[in-house]
C-alpha cells in the first residue's frame, strides 16, 4: 500500500470528525502497542511532508478531502501539526507504559 492511500485512511479515520488532539489520541491507541503501525505512520507522514514541501497537488488533494485547507502551505502546516502532536502523545504513552511495567 502506498503512502498516499495510508494518508487518506489516516485522515479519513482519525481527523475528519475529531479535533487534531482527539484524532491523534485515537491514532495513539493503535500505535502505542503496535510498533509496526507506528513506523508505517511515521513514514507516511514524512513522505506526505516531503511531497507538501515540493508543492504536490496530490498531497493537497488528499488532505483537502478530509480536512479543509486553503493551499499547500496550509496542508504542510497541518501535517507538521499532526506530526508534532503525534510525537508528543506517543512519547507520553510509551513513557506511561514503561512506568507501569517498571512498577509491576
Z-matrix of the N, CA and C atoms (Angstrom, degrees):
N
C 1 1.451
C 2 1.535 1 108.19
N 3 1.305 2 117.39 1 135.46
C 4 1.461 3 120.82 2 -177.59
C 5 1.533 4 111.26 3 -84.23
N 6 1.331 5 115.44 4 163.78
C 7 1.466 6 119.75 5 -176.12
C 8 1.527 7 111.93 6 -63.37
N 9 1.334 8 116.59 7 -30.20
C 10 1.462 9 119.78 8 179.99
C 11 1.530 10 111.16 9 -63.34
N 12 1.317 11 116.24 10 -43.89
C 13 1.462 12 121.29 11 178.64
C 14 1.523 13 110.93 12 -65.71
N 15 1.310 14 116.06 13 -43.23
C 16 1.470 15 120.33 14 179.24
C 17 1.522 16 110.18 15 -64.19
N 18 1.328 17 117.65 16 -43.89
C 19 1.462 18 121.07 17 178.23
C 20 1.525 19 110.67 18 -59.09
N 21 1.322 20 116.91 19 -45.76
C 22 1.465 21 120.54 20 179.34
C 23 1.524 22 110.76 21 -60.66
N 24 1.305 23 117.20 22 -40.82
C 25 1.473 24 120.53 23 179.02
C 26 1.524 25 111.59 24 -66.91
N 27 1.317 26 116.70 25 -41.77
C 28 1.467 27 120.53 26 178.26
C 29 1.523 28 110.12 27 -62.25
N 30 1.318 29 116.31 28 -50.34
C 31 1.472 30 119.67 29 -178.13
C 32 1.521 31 111.36 30 -63.37
N 33 1.321 32 116.84 31 -42.88
C 34 1.453 33 120.63 32 -179.77
C 35 1.521 34 112.70 33 -66.88
N 36 1.313 35 116.64 34 -35.62
C 37 1.464 36 120.93 35 -177.52
C 38 1.519 37 113.58 36 -82.43
N 39 1.332 38 117.35 37 -36.40
C 40 1.461 39 119.82 38 -168.83
C 41 1.521 40 115.86 39 -116.81
N 42 1.331 41 117.95 40 -13.85
C 43 1.461 42 117.98 41 -173.54
C 44 1.522 43 115.11 42 -127.06
N 45 1.310 44 118.30 43 -5.66
C 46 1.465 45 118.44 44 -179.10
C 47 1.526 46 112.21 45 -78.71
N 48 1.329 47 117.93 46 -26.06
C 49 1.465 48 121.00 47 -176.98
C 50 1.528 49 113.75 48 -118.51
N 51 1.313 50 118.38 49 -5.73
C 52 1.455 51 122.16 50 -176.80
C 53 1.523 52 110.62 51 -121.70
N 54 1.321 53 115.26 52 161.10
C 55 1.458 54 119.56 53 172.08
C 56 1.523 55 108.26 54 -67.00
N 57 1.303 56 115.77 55 167.99
C 58 1.459 57 120.12 56 179.15
C 59 1.526 58 110.50 57 -57.00
N 60 1.327 59 117.56 58 -47.55
C 61 1.462 60 121.61 59 -177.77
C 62 1.528 61 111.36 60 -64.03
N 63 1.331 62 116.82 61 -41.64
C 64 1.462 63 120.42 62 179.36
C 65 1.528 64 111.24 63 -67.75
N 66 1.313 65 116.12 64 -41.21
C 67 1.461 66 120.08 65 178.12
C 68 1.510 67 111.74 66 -62.03
N 69 1.319 68 116.00 67 -43.38
C 70 1.466 69 119.77 68 178.17
C 71 1.524 70 110.13 69 -64.43
N 72 1.329 71 117.73 70 -41.43
C 73 1.469 72 120.63 71 179.16
C 74 1.528 73 110.47 72 -58.75
N 75 1.328 74 117.13 73 -40.75
C 76 1.458 75 120.87 74 177.92
C 77 1.530 76 110.79 75 -67.32
N 78 1.310 77 117.11 76 -39.12
C 79 1.456 78 121.98 77 177.52
C 80 1.526 79 110.80 78 -62.86
N 81 1.314 80 116.51 79 -39.63
C 82 1.470 81 121.97 80 179.87
C 83 1.526 82 110.75 81 -62.90
N 84 1.326 83 117.13 82 -35.61
C 85 1.468 84 119.65 83 178.07
C 86 1.526 85 111.30 84 -57.89
N 87 1.322 86 116.76 85 -29.98
C 88 1.460 87 121.71 86 178.47
C 89 1.529 88 110.99 87 -81.63
N 90 1.308 89 116.94 88 -44.58
C 91 1.468 90 119.89 89 -168.60
C 92 1.524 91 115.46 90 -88.87
N 93 1.322 92 118.70 91 -21.81
C 94 1.469 93 119.06 92 -174.52
C 95 1.525 94 112.80 93 -62.85
N 96 1.305 95 117.63 94 -28.11
C 97 1.464 96 120.05 95 179.40
C 98 1.529 97 112.47 96 -112.21
N 99 1.319 98 115.77 97 8.27
C 100 1.462 99 120.32 98 -179.22
C 101 1.535 100 109.52 99 -133.21
N 102 1.318 101 117.08 100 85.55
C 103 1.471 102 120.54 101 -177.01
C 104 1.530 103 114.30 102 -55.80
N 105 1.309 104 117.42 103 -31.40
C 106 1.472 105 119.02 104 -179.58
C 107 1.527 106 110.92 105 -65.57
N 108 1.329 107 116.76 106 -38.60
C 109 1.468 108 119.95 107 176.92
C 110 1.529 109 110.67 108 -68.40
N 111 1.319 110 116.27 109 -39.71
C 112 1.468 111 119.78 110 177.51
C 113 1.523 112 109.52 111 -57.45
N 114 1.315 113 116.07 112 -49.48
C 115 1.467 114 120.54 113 -179.37
C 116 1.530 115 111.05 114 -61.68
N 117 1.324 116 116.89 115 -44.32
C 118 1.464 117 121.32 116 -180.00
C 119 1.528 118 111.30 117 -61.59
N 120 1.325 119 116.80 118 -43.32
C 121 1.461 120 120.41 119 -179.09
C 122 1.525 121 111.56 120 -69.32
N 123 1.323 122 117.28 121 -37.00
C 124 1.462 123 119.85 122 176.96
C 125 1.527 124 110.41 123 -64.29
N 126 1.309 125 116.81 124 -44.42
C 127 1.468 126 120.84 125 177.84
C 128 1.526 127 110.15 126 -60.74
N 129 1.320 128 116.38 127 -41.35
C 130 1.460 129 121.10 128 179.56
C 131 1.517 130 111.28 129 -62.32
N 132 1.345 131 117.11 130 -49.20
C 133 1.464 132 120.09 131 179.88
C 134 1.523 133 111.71 132 -62.94
N 135 1.329 134 117.31 133 -39.25
C 136 1.460 135 120.19 134 179.37
C 137 1.533 136 111.19 135 -66.50
N 138 1.325 137 117.30 136 -40.23
C 139 1.470 138 120.58 137 177.70
C 140 1.529 139 110.50 138 -65.52
N 141 1.320 140 116.16 139 -40.95
C 142 1.465 141 119.91 140 178.92
C 143 1.519 142 110.99 141 -65.49
N 144 1.335 143 116.84 142 -40.48
C 145 1.472 144 120.08 143 177.34
C 146 1.522 145 111.11 144 -63.26
N 147 1.314 146 116.45 145 -41.21
C 148 1.460 147 119.82 146 177.95
C 149 1.530 148 110.54 147 -62.24
N 150 1.323 149 116.26 148 -44.28
C 151 1.472 150 120.15 149 178.43
C 152 1.523 151 110.77 150 -63.36
N 153 1.323 152 116.97 151 -40.93
C 154 1.472 153 120.46 152 179.09
C 155 1.529 154 110.44 153 -64.19
N 156 1.330 155 116.55 154 -38.66
C 157 1.470 156 119.19 155 179.62
C 158 1.524 157 111.38 156 -66.33
N 159 1.340 158 116.03 157 -22.67
C 160 1.468 159 121.31 158 176.71
C 161 1.531 160 110.96 159 -93.35
N 162 1.347 161 115.55 160 10.26
C 163 1.461 162 123.72 161 178.14
C 164 1.529 163 112.70 162 59.13
N 165 1.317 164 115.57 163 42.58
C 166 1.454 165 122.51 164 179.78
C 167 1.523 166 111.44 165 -67.61
N 168 1.309 167 116.18 166 124.32
C 169 1.462 168 120.56 167 175.24
C 170 1.520 169 110.47 168 -65.62
N 171 1.316 170 116.11 169 -33.69
C 172 1.460 171 121.10 170 -178.55
C 173 1.533 172 111.58 171 -61.43
N 174 1.317 173 117.27 172 -47.49
C 175 1.468 174 119.23 173 -179.85
C 176 1.526 175 110.24 174 -68.16
N 177 1.318 176 117.47 175 -36.57
C 178 1.468 177 120.11 176 175.74
C 179 1.530 178 110.24 177 -59.70
N 180 1.319 179 117.05 178 -45.99
C 181 1.463 180 120.75 179 -178.76
C 182 1.525 181 111.91 180 -63.22
N 183 1.324 182 117.50 181 -40.69
C 184 1.468 183 121.09 182 178.53
C 185 1.522 184 110.12 183 -62.55
N 186 1.311 185 116.62 184 -49.45
C 187 1.467 186 120.67 185 -178.04
C 188 1.520 187 110.46 186 -65.19
N 189 1.307 188 116.94 187 -44.42
C 190 1.465 189 121.02 188 -177.09
C 191 1.526 190 112.43 189 -65.39
N 192 1.319 191 117.10 190 -25.03
C 193 1.463 192 120.40 191 178.03
C 194 1.531 193 111.63 192 -64.55
N 195 1.327 194 116.70 193 -32.99
C 196 1.468 195 121.05 194 -175.02
C 197 1.525 196 113.96 195 -110.66
N 198 1.303 197 116.84 196 -27.23
C 199 1.464 198 122.46 197 -176.84
C 200 1.524 199 107.13 198 -138.48
N 201 1.309 200 117.46 199 112.56
C 202 1.459 201 119.91 200 -176.01
C 203 1.530 202 111.18 201 -58.92
N 204 1.309 203 115.81 202 125.77
C 205 1.462 204 123.03 203 172.53
C 206 1.524 205 107.49 204 -135.14
N 207 1.322 206 116.17 205 145.17
C 208 1.465 207 120.03 206 -176.84
C 209 1.517 208 113.58 207 -81.47
N 210 1.330 209 115.82 208 -30.80
C 211 1.463 210 118.73 209 -174.96
C 212 1.527 211 109.77 210 -156.15
N 213 1.307 212 115.84 211 176.52
C 214 1.469 213 120.63 212 -176.78
C 215 1.529 214 111.37 213 -64.78
N 216 1.328 215 117.19 214 -31.59
C 217 1.465 216 119.72 215 176.88
C 218 1.521 217 111.30 216 -63.85
N 219 1.339 218 116.43 217 -41.34
C 220 1.465 219 120.49 218 176.47
C 221 1.527 220 110.75 219 -65.50
N 222 1.329 221 116.47 220 -38.16
C 223 1.464 222 120.68 221 178.14
C 224 1.527 223 110.21 222 -62.97
N 225 1.316 224 115.98 223 -44.12
C 226 1.464 225 120.57 224 179.32
C 227 1.534 226 110.32 225 -64.17
N 228 1.308 227 117.10 226 -42.66
C 229 1.468 228 120.14 227 178.81
C 230 1.523 229 111.39 228 -63.88
N 231 1.328 230 117.51 229 -39.28
C 232 1.452 231 120.58 230 177.65
C 233 1.525 232 110.36 231 -62.35
N 234 1.318 233 117.50 232 -44.88
C 235 1.460 234 120.86 233 177.60
C 236 1.527 235 111.35 234 -60.40
N 237 1.322 236 116.70 235 -42.36
C 238 1.462 237 120.28 236 178.26
C 239 1.520 238 110.81 237 -62.52
N 240 1.336 239 116.26 238 -41.98
C 241 1.466 240 120.67 239 179.59
C 242 1.528 241 111.33 240 -65.25
N 243 1.323 242 116.82 241 -43.13
C 244 1.464 243 120.55 242 177.96
C 245 1.519 244 109.90 243 -61.76
N 246 1.321 245 116.56 244 -46.98
C 247 1.464 246 120.47 245 -178.17
C 248 1.528 247 111.34 246 -63.74
N 249 1.312 248 117.79 247 -42.73
C 250 1.469 249 120.70 248 179.48
C 251 1.530 250 110.94 249 -63.52
N 252 1.322 251 116.80 250 -44.17
C 253 1.465 252 120.50 251 178.85
C 254 1.524 253 110.46 252 -67.90
N 255 1.302 254 117.07 253 -38.26
C 256 1.468 255 121.06 254 177.21
C 257 1.526 256 110.21 255 -61.19
N 258 1.311 257 116.89 256 -49.24
C 259 1.469 258 120.53 257 -179.25
C 260 1.524 259 110.69 258 -61.42
N 261 1.342 260 117.64 259 -39.38
C 262 1.460 261 121.29 260 179.15
C 263 1.529 262 110.74 261 -64.15
N 264 1.325 263 116.40 262 -52.09
C 265 1.460 264 120.13 263 -177.84
C 266 1.531 265 112.36 264 -67.33
N 267 1.316 266 117.07 265 -36.74
C 268 1.466 267 120.47 266 179.58
C 269 1.520 268 109.79 267 -64.59
N 270 1.311 269 117.24 268 -44.01
C 271 1.458 270 121.51 269 178.64
C 272 1.532 271 110.82 270 -59.35
N 273 1.317 272 116.36 271 -45.00
C 274 1.470 273 120.51 272 178.30
C 275 1.527 274 111.35 273 -62.93
N 276 1.321 275 117.19 274 -42.24
C 277 1.461 276 120.87 275 -179.70
C 278 1.522 277 111.32 276 -64.02
N 279 1.316 278 116.93 277 -42.61
C 280 1.465 279 121.27 278 179.88
C 281 1.527 280 109.91 279 -66.98
N 282 1.333 281 118.05 280 -39.88
C 283 1.466 282 120.99 281 176.69
C 284 1.519 283 110.75 282 -61.97
N 285 1.315 284 116.67 283 -41.75
C 286 1.463 285 120.92 284 -179.62
C 287 1.535 286 110.18 285 -64.34
N 288 1.307 287 117.32 286 -44.10
C 289 1.470 288 120.84 287 178.15
C 290 1.518 289 110.11 288 -61.11
N 291 1.320 290 116.20 289 -44.06
C 292 1.463 291 121.46 290 -179.81
C 293 1.530 292 110.77 291 -62.47
N 294 1.311 293 116.77 292 -42.07
C 295 1.464 294 121.58 293 178.89
C 296 1.524 295 111.07 294 -63.38
N 297 1.329 296 116.22 295 -41.89
C 298 1.449 297 120.39 296 179.13
C 299 1.530 298 111.24 297 -65.10
N 300 1.322 299 116.90 298 -40.05
C 301 1.464 300 120.42 299 178.54
C 302 1.519 301 111.50 300 -66.91
N 303 1.324 302 117.23 301 -37.59
C 304 1.462 303 121.31 302 -179.93
C 305 1.519 304 112.92 303 -72.19
N 306 1.320 305 117.49 304 -26.35
C 307 1.478 306 120.31 305 -178.72
C 308 1.522 307 111.35 306 -87.67
N 309 1.326 308 117.10 307 -6.86
C 310 1.472 309 120.19 308 179.07
C 311 1.495 310 112.94 309 -83.03
